[in-house]
Amino acid sequence: MGKRPVKVGATVLGSFGFTGKDESSIAARVSGAAYEEADVTPKEIQVAEVHDAVAPVELFLYEELGFCGPGESGR
């Protein structure tokens, strides 16, 4: 199997801060900025390395990154 190049369309850095009740999470805000910069949608992402030190949070991040709808990450 041949190697294929990976295209990085954007890189965005954000830091955690406490948000208000109706504000998006840092993951949602930063990923939204990256999607906008790269001119793509979450459905166009083919590979993502998602990490959190606590396994259930990885599932939460799938939702926050827009890879699935709320409550659908367990599938």
N, C-alpha and C positions, 0 to 999 in steps of 0.2 A: 504494500500500500504506500503510495507516494505521500510526501508531506505537502500540506497546503498552507499558504500563508494566512496569518490571522490579521485582520484589519482592526485597528483601534481607532474608532471614530471620534472619541472624546475622552477627556479625563477631567474629573471634577472632584475637588476636595471639600469636605465640610466637617464641622465638628459638632458634637452633641451639645445640646442645650435644652433646658426644660421648655416645653411648648405648652401653649394654652390648650384648653379642651377641644377647640375646633380647628387646631392647626395640624398640618401634616407632620409625620415623623421626619427625622433627618434623612432616613433612607429614601423616603418618597420624594423629598425635596431635591436631594442631590441627584438621584437617578433621573428625575424629571428634567433637571438642568442638563444632564449628560445626554439624554435622548434628544433634547432640543438642539444642543450644540452639534450632535452627530446627524441630526435630521433623520432619526429613525424612531420606531415605536417599539415597545417591549416585545411585540409579536415577531419582530424582525431579528431579535437576538438569537443566535444559534448556540452560543456557548457562554456560560457565565460561571465563574468560580465564586461561590457564595460561602462565607464562613462566619460562624459565631462560636464562641467557646461553649455555649450551651445548645445542644442539638435541637430542642424545640424552637429556638429562636430562628434557626435557619428556615424552617417552614414559614414562620411569620414574615421573614424577609422576602420570600418568594412572592407573597401577596403585596408587600410594600413596594417591591420593584416592578409590579405590574405584570408578572409572569402568569398570574392566575387571579381570579376574583377572591373577594373576602370569604374565608371559610373553605376554600377549595384546595389549599396547599397540601392537605393530607393525602390527596389522591395522587 
